[in-house]
Amino acid sequence: MGTKNFLERAFDGQNQWWKYLVVFMVALFAAQFIAAIPLVILILGKIAANGGLEENNLESMADIVALGLPKNLVFGLAMLGPLATLIFTVILVKALHGRTFAAMVNGTKSVRWNRAFFAFAMWFALMAVYMGMDYFLHPDNYVLQFDPGKFAVLFLLSVVLIPIQTTSEELLMRGYLAQGIGAGTRSRWWALMIPTAIFGLLHIMNPEVAKFGFLLSMSQYFFFGFLFGLIAILDDGIELPMGLHAANNLFLSLFATHADSTFQTEALFSLKIIDPVQDLISLVAIGLVAFFILYRKYGWNIKVMNEKVGTATVDSREISTVIAG
């Protein structure tokens, strides 16, 4: 058996199910609800100023932007939710479980930031290559909408807020939840599959799902969740998924938006047509290339997936509390 810390961290006598329920209800749902209040107030004020809604629904960010609200303002306020989730997750998990941010990341006292930065640069480069190829093949599908002032504001907002958004999801799903499930089931496969399913279902209200259908849209989210979760377990920590996820969302925020995007941004290009099949194929291709690069670089042993959680020994990186089980 190899040496592991990440999932083993939850064997600390603090893995009661009700604690996970409290963290999710407060950090994910209550925090998001409270953080949405400024955006809701802004929307209601704009509706009142416009003399009411001409249509009776606001189902997406595109509908909200259509009220005449600045995209950057809507984007910035929408990011308050993930910020609140991240803050409450760190506070509640520390209070209820005694786990620090680093302990949720990899079960130790320190975060391997070099891994996150490498994964970020690699995924960003792969997406840039793909978009360059797609632009060469379909230049008419790209509408340049570069506005220096608005793009500068978007750049600052995205660089600060996108990593917060993606880290909040990684920490809650593939960090904290995976640790709890791993300790509860002693199975690395369950620690992979359950967070993958929940991560996908949490995106079920995104506009892409309504536009392109459940199967195609959710396949992308499930693939993301499975890929990032597998990488986290093989690498014994979520630093690589943190970097990959941040690079993906930051790239899309800055360079490619379309009418049915979850976030409506002042991106460099607006796409006229989205082909969900092509997007899924390209995502799988980029994901497999990224996985192969990381697999070779870090020398993972795939067989670790069949090891029971808790049977591996703790390696030389000091963990923040003594494992009890």
MARVEX-952025 format. One record per residue: residue in three letters; x, z, y of N, C-alpha, C, CB in turn. Coordinates in steps of 0.02 Angstrom, whole numbers, plus 50000, padded with zeros to 5 digits. Each point is the difference from the previous one (the first is absolute). Glycine has a CB too. Layout:
% MARVEX-952025
alaXZYXZYXZYXZY ...
This chain:
% MARVEX-952025
met500425000049940499585000050060500435000050063499105006149937 gly500674990550114500384999750062499865006050044499994987749993 thr500325012250065499895005350049499514997650053501165004649981 lys498344999550034499474998150046499805005950043499594991449919 asn500175007050141499755005250046499304998650027501175002150031 phe498674991549978499424998050039499345002849973500624989850032 leu499175007949910499375002449972500075007149974499704988249969 glu500905013650009500125006849975499915005350053500784995149917 arg499245002950146499945004950054499355003949999500724992650068 ala498755004549903499355003350000499945005449947499524989550043 phe500995011449915499995005549952500255006450035500184991949902 asp499415010750143500225005650040499485005650002500674992150069 gly498835007349888499485005149999499504999450056500805007349946 gln499234987250093499564999150058499604993549994500815006650071 asn499034991549868499704993549989499255000249986501094996349957 gln498565008850070499295000849988499614994150031500145012649998 trp499334985249967499634994050020499675000850068499814997549880 trp499955008650135499635000950062500454998950061499245008049941 lys501404993150051500464999050056500044992550018500675010149965 tyr499314985749984500014992850013499354997850033500754998349901 leu498705004850079499364998450032500015001850074499425001849890 val500855004150126500045002250069500434995250041499855012049964 val500734986350009500464995550037499674993350013500985005749947 phe498684991450004499704993550009499405000350047500394996849886 met499205008350107499415000550043500205001050073499355004749904 val501164999350108500215001550068500484994750027499855012249976 ala500694986549988500524995550026499774992850003500855007749954 leu498774990249996499804993049998499354998750037500584999049891 phe498915004850094499344998550028499875003450067499604998549883 ala500485008150120499875003650062500474997950056499585009749933 ala501064989650050500504998150051499854993050027500865007249943 gln498974988250013499844993250022499375000050044500524995449895 phe498995008750086499385000350039500145002650071499355001849894 ile501035003750110500165002950065500414995250043499975011549948 ala500524985250020500434995550037499644993850025500955004149932 ala498484994350037499624994050020499595001250063499964996749881 ile499965009650139499575001650057500204996350064499815011249949 pro500834988650071500174996250061499804992749997500955007850016 leu499154989049926499824992949993499244999250003501034997949932 val498615006750038499264999650001499745000850072499955004649882 ile500345000150155499805001050070500144993750041500235012449989 leu500344984649999500184993850035499504994449984501215003449998 ile498614996149938499544994849979499315001150032500634998849892 leu499135007450105499345001550028499994998750075499835008549911 gly500724993250123500044998750072499984992650015500655010450014 lys499694985649945500014992750010499324997049986501214999749970 ile498455002849978499334997649984499525001450057500225001949878 ala499845004250150499565001850056500154995650060499955011849959 ala500694986950054500184995750057499764992849991501005007350019 asn498964990649917499774993249986499244999449997501054998249937 gly498615007450072499274999949997499725000349931500024993750103 gly500385008849849499775000649931500274994549956498985005450042 leu500934995349893500234995149952499524994249994500595009049938 glu499684985050061499584994249986499854999549926500494994150099 glu500005008049860499905000349928500015007349979500534988649983 asn499195012949960499895007049982500535002949954498814997850014 asn501794999349984500515003049957500694999150030499294997849900 leu501145006950081500724999850015500365001449935499845003750122 glu500284991049839500245001049932500764999549994498934995449961 ser501415002250090500724999149994500335000650068499844992649901 met500835007550098500385000250062499874993850042500885006949943 ala498994987550023499854993850037499365000850041500574993349911 asp498935010150061499385001250036500115004650060499364998449894 ile501085006550096500155004750054500384996550056500045009549918 val500454986550064500384996250050499544995250037501045001049930 ala498464996350035499544995250030499595003050057499954994249891 leu500035012550112499655003350055500374999150066499545008349919 gly501084989550077500404999250061500545005350007499024994850053 leu501115009049894500515005250003500684997049986499175008649963 pro501364993850071500674997449988500225001349928500295001950122 lys500004993149846500225000749931500515005749991499794987849984 asn500695012650061500515005249994499715007050005500834992050048 leu498685008849996499685006650007499625001849936499914998250125 val499714997149849499625001349938500485001549943499074992450040 phe501475003749955500505001049948500315006950005500234987749999 gly499985014350061500315006550009499545005849983500694994950088 leu498685004649933499525005449985499835000149925499534998950116 ala500454995349852499864999849929500555003449960499374989450016 met501245010750010500565003149965500015007650006500634989650021 leu498925013250020499975007350005499775003149934499764999050122 gly499834997349839499765002549936500565001449951498964993850019 pro501475001249967500565001249955500485005450025499904988149965 leu500195012350101500435005250029499715006949984500364992250092 ala498995008649917499685006449985500055001549926499214998450096 thr500694996649862500055001049927500705002349981499134991249982 leu501385005750046500685002049984500145007150020500364988250013 ile499445013750048500125006850025499645005149956500134995550117 phe499245003449869499615004849961500255000349928499014998050074 thr501214996449899500265000049931500625004549996499564988449982 val500915010650063500615004050000499845007450008500644990250047 ile498925011450000499835007150014499645003149941499934997450123 leu499574999349850499595002949947500395000649934499004995250055 val501404999749929500385000349937500525005550004499814987749982 lys500495013250076500475005550008499655006849993500704992850076 ala498705007849953499645006449998499725001549930499714998450121 leu500034996549845499675001149936500464999749940498994995350051 his501525000349953500444998949943500725002450011499284990349971 gly500895010950091500695001750015500484994149997499755011249956 arg499984982750045500424994149997500144997350070499544997349887 thr501065000850126500194997050063499884992549999500855009150018 phe499254987650039499964992750004500484996949949499685000750122 ala500945001649877500504997249954499805001249928500895001850086 ala498825003949899499795001449931499464995249977500295012050017 met499274986050028499494995149982500314993149993499135006750059 val501404991949977500314993549998500384999049934500105000150125 asn500305004849855500404999149939500135006449961500524990450056 gly499165015149963500085006249962500615004050018499414994549911 thr500965003450140500615003650019499965002350073500664993249917 lys499905009050110500025002350069500194994650050500305011149955 ser499874983050022500234994850046499694993249982501075006350017 val498824989750035499714993349992500564994850000498925003650057 arg501054991749897500524994849995499804994250046500285003349880 trp499834997750185499784995250050500334993249992499805009450077 asn500814990449895500344993649990499604995549954501115005650018 arg498554997349934499574996149955499414997050039500345007349903 ala499354996750139499424997650039500214994250045499495011449996 phe501094989350037500234994850046500184993649962500425008950078 phe499894991849864500174994049961499374996449978501065005649960 ala498454998150014499384997049976499644996650058499915008649910 phe500094994650148499684997150059500324993350018499735011550042 ala500924988349963500354993950019499894994449949500865006950059 met499164994949877499914995049947499304996950003500825006249928 trp498664998050074499314997450000499864996050063499645009849930 phe500614992650127499904996550064500314993049996500005011050063 ala500604988649907500344993649994499624995449953501105005650022 leu498644997049922499624995949953499374997350032500465006849906 met499204997250134499404997750034500174994850053499465011049979 ala501104989850055500214995150050500154993349967500475009350071 val499864990849871500144993849964499354996749979501105004849959 tyr498444999150014499364997149978499614997050059499965008449906 met500004995350149499634997550058500344993750028499605011650026 gly501064988349974500354994050023499844993949957500915007350043 met499074993749892499834994549954499284997850011500835004349916 asp498725000550092499294998350009499904996450067499675009949931 tyr500694992250120499954996750065500254992849996500155011150058 phe500394987949904500274993249991499504995549965501165004849996 leu498484998049954499524996049961499334999250035500575004149898 his499235001050141499334999850032500055002150073499465002649889 pro500904993650152500095001950070499355000250040501144995149994 asp498385000749986499364999750037499585006349990500034987749988 asn500155016449962499615006149988500225005850044499854996249883 tyr500695002850154500285005450042499874998550074500895002249914 val498805002550119499874999450072500445005050036498804996249980 leu501675001350061500435004450038499605003350055501004992749974 gln499025014050028499635003650052500455005150034498934998549936 phe501704999650073500505004650027499875001550074500834995749918 asp499075010650096499945002650069500545005350007498734997550009 pro501805001250029500575004750002499815007250014500684990550038 gly498895010750011499825006850017499615003449945499984996650118 lys499515000149857499595002949947500405000849935498994994950052 phe501455000349933500405000549939500505005750005499874987749982 ala500405013550077500475005650009499665006749987500644993250084 val498755007449941499625006249987499855000749926499494999550115 leu500294995049854499865000049928500625002049961499124991350016 phe501455006050002500635001449965500145007650002500444988550029 leu499515014550029500135007150006499505004149960500474998150114 leu498895000149890499495003649962500114999349926499194998250093 ser500974995849885500074998749928500615003549971499444989050016 val501125010650020500615003149975499925007649992500674990950054 val498955012149991499895007249996499445001949952500405000950117 leu499044995549886499405002249965499924997249929499485000850111 ile500764993249876499924997149933500375004349948499894988550051 pro500745013549960500325004349950499635006649989501084994950031 ile498595007750021499605006149992499414998549954500365004250115 gln499304990149899499424998249959500184999149927499514994450100 thr501025001849887500194998749930500285006249966500224988150031 thr500165016050006500275006149970499445004849982501054998650066 ser498435001849975499445004449984499684998049934499805002150122 glu500124991349866499714997749938500465001249941499364991450065 glu501285007149943500475000949945500075007449982500624989750037 leu499425014650013500095007149988499405002949964500725000850102 leu498684997249918499405002849971499864997149931499545001650115 met500544991849877499824996749937500565000349949499264992550064 arg501315004349951500534999349951500495005850001499884987950010 gly500035016750038500405006150000499605005949974500654995650096 tyr498965007449946499625006149985499534999249941500095003050119 leu499474991849882499514999149946500344998449934499164996150085 ala501344999549917500354998249938500345006149969500184988450044 gln500115015949997500315006149975499485004449965500854999550091 gly498575001349940499485004349971499744997249935499705003650113 ile500184989849884499754996949940500545000149945499234992850068 gly501395006049952500545000149951500075006949967500584991250067 ala499385014049973500065006849973499385001849959500725003250098 gly498704994449925499385001849965499924996449933499495002050110 thr500744991749886499924996149938500654999449961499104993750056 arg501465007849976500674999049971500134992749982499965011749956 ser499674983850075500074992949986500214996250062499145000949910 arg501414995450086500224995850056499524994150010501205003449979 trp498504994349967499534994450007499385002150038500434995349893 trp499295010750093499435002350038500195001350072499525005049896 ala501104997550115500245001250068500084993550039500585010349960 leu499474984250003500034993450031499304997150011501134998149947 met498465002050001499384996350001499455003350043500304995949887 ile499645010650111499465003350039500114999250075499855008249907 pro500744993350120500114998650072499924992750017500765009750003 thr499434985749952499914992950012499274998350010501024997649932 ala498555005150024499294998650005499705003050064499934999849875 ile500265006350141499735003350060500244996550063499965011049939 phe500684987150062500284996350057499614993650012501145004949977 gly498714991449969499624993950008499305001250026500674995249908 leu498995009750063499305001450019499955002550072499755002549880 leu500765000850145499995002450069499994994250050500605010449964 his499584983650013500004994250044499394995649990501245000349998 ile498265002249967499444995949981499574997950060500005005849890 met500054998050165499614998450060500374995350048499455011049989 asn501164987049994500364995450043499654993350005501075005749969 pro498964991050089499634993850010500194994449952499915003250118 glu500714996849857500214994849954499575000149936501165000750046 val498635005249934499615000749938499324996550009500585010949972 ala499104990450085499354996850013500074992550009499615010650053 lys500944987249977500094992950015500184995949938500355003350114 phe500134999349846500284996049945499775002349931500984998050073 gly498635007349924499755002249935500405005849972499604988549980 phe500075015449980500305006149972500604998449955498895005550005 leu501034989849950500524998849950500664997950030499104996849921 leu500894998150123500614997450029500335005150046499544988449992 ser500055014650052500275004650049500275006449968499204995450084 met500415007549871500215006349969500594998949953498835004250010 ser501234989849962500584998549958500655001050038499324991949934 gln500685006350130500605000950041500155007450009499764989250059 tyr499725014849956500125007250011500215003449935499164999950092 phe500544998149852500195003149936500714998049981498804999949964 phe501394993950051500694997949985500495003950043499594988549970 phe500265012350095500425004150043500075006949971499634993450100 gly499815009749883500025006849975500395000749936498915001950054 phe500994993349900500365000349936500754998950011498984995749941 leu501214999350098500704998650013500355005950033499734987850010 phe499985014750044500325005650035500025006349957499614995150109 gly499855006149853499995005949957500524999649945498805001350025 leu501274992849944500494999149947500715001050028499234992149940 ile500905005050118500665000850031500145007450015499904988450050 ala499595015249975500105007150016500195004049938499184998850093 ile500485000049851500145003849940500684998149971498785000749976 leu501384992950023500654997949973500585002550043499454989949952 asp500435010350114500545002150046499995007550014499954988750051 asp499565014949920499955007250008499905002050073500735001449901 gly498844995150134499855001650069499664994250035500975007850003 ile498724993550054499614994850033500354996850060498995006149963 glu501674994950044500344997150057499964992350001500775009849999 leu499324987149942499964992749997499304997550017500905000049913 pro498565002850058499334997950022499875001250074499615002449885 met500665003050143499925001350071500284994250041500065012449979 gly500544985250002500314994550035499634993449990501085005949989 leu498724992849948499654993849984499344999550037500554999949888 his499075005550110499335000150032500064999250075499585007449907 ala500894996150124500094999650072500204992950021500345012050002 ala500104984849960500224993350016499424995149995501155002749957 asn498444998049991499434995449990499515000550059500135001249876 asn499675004850141499505000850053500284998350069499445008749931 leu501204993150081500304998550064500074992550010500625010949996 phe499584985649952500084992750005499334996750017500955000449917 leu498525001650047499344997150012499755001750070499765000649878 ser500375005550144499775002150066500334995850055499835011549956 leu500804986950035500374996550053499954992549997500775009549999 phe499164987749941500094992849994499404996049975501165002749980 ala498355000549988499464996049971499355003950000500834993949930 thr498695003850109499345003050000499484994549989500385009450077 his499034992549906499454995249995499345003650012500664992949918 ala498815003350086499355002850022499745005549954499754989150049 asp500475011049888499755005049953500525005249982499234991449956 ser501295009250084500515005149987499715007050012500904991950032 thr499375012949931499805006950011500165002150071500185002649879 phe500434995750143500215001450069500024993550039500685009949962 gln499004990250096500034994350046500555001350050498764997649986 thr501794998750009500585001350043500184993950041500415008449918 glu500034992950131500284994650041500604997149965499595005550106 ala500324992649831500554997449959500254993450027499535005949901 leu501064992250077500304993850024499574993949981501135005349989 phe498604994849951499584994449977499325002549977501044993749966 ser498465002150044499345001149971499894994449949499555005750106 leu500244996149834499894995149948499274997550002500895005449929 lys499034988050067499334997150002499625001449934500424991150079 ile499935007849865499685000549935500435004549955499494988450012 ile500175015849951500345004349952499784997949930500065009750083 asp500424989149874499864998449930500165006149958500264987650018 pro499235016249960500125006349964500374998949934498985004650053 val500914989749915500354998649937500744999150013498974994649953 gln501195001550098500714999050018500315006650021499754988350036 asp499895015750001500265006550022500155004549940499364999050106 leu500205001049844500125004149941500604997649961498775002449994 ile501284991049997500574997249963500665001550036499264990849956 ser500745008350111500615001350038500185007449998499734990350074 leu499775014149928500135007249996500315001849934499045002150077 val500694995349868500285001349934500724997449995498844999549950 ala501274994550077500674997149997500505004250040499494988549987 ile500335013350074500445004250041500125006749966499594994350105 gly499875008549867500065006549967500464999849940498875002650038 leu501094992149922500434999449941500734999050021499044995249935 val501085000850116500684999150025500285006750025499744988050032 ala499865015650006500225006450027500155004949943499324998050104 phe500235002249847500105004549943500654998449964498765001349987 phe501384992350001500614998049964500625002150039499384990349949 ile500615008750117500575001950042500125007549996499774990450077 leu499695013549930500065007349997500205002449931499155000950091 tyr500584995949857500165001849931500754999149987498854996649964 arg501434997850059500714998849990500435004650044499734988149972 lys500055013150088500405004150047500045007349977499664992350093 tyr499785010449883499985007149984500035001549925499365001650104 gly500664993349855500115000949929499485004349965501184998750024 trp498185000049988499475004049970499964999049925499374999450108 asn500365005749859499864999749929499244999949991501095006149970 ile498634988150011499284999349994499715004849948500114988050033 lys500305013949919499765004349946499795006950025500744993949922 val499475007950139499825006650027499245000650007501095000550061 met498554993949944499285000350007499675003349940500054989750071 asn500285010149872499715003049940500215007249989500004988749951 glu500415014050094500195007049995499445004350029501224997050008 lys498655008649960499515004650027500275003350063499535001949885 val500044999050165500215003550060500145007349982499314992350074 gly501265010249948500185006949986500505000849945498905003150039 thr501244991449924500485000449945500714998250024499094997249920 ala500964999450137500664998350027500295006050036499674988050012 thr500995012349992500345005450036500084998250072500605003349896 val499505001750146500084998950072500724998250014499085008150026 asp501034986850017500684997750012500355004250053499654988549967 ser500915009050057500435004050044499735000850070500954996149934 arg498554999950086499695001050066499585006349997499994987650024 glu500145017150021499655006449997499264999250015501045005750034 ile498534997249924499304999750014499815006450038499784992949896 ser499675006650141499855005250048499735006449970499784991050079 thr499955008849859499815006249966500174999149926499085002650084 val500965002849881500164999849929499394997549961500845009450014 ile499264985849941499464997449959499785005449952500444988350010 ala498905012949986499755005549959499734997649933499735006050105 gly500124987749888499684997849939500344994449966498975003750047 
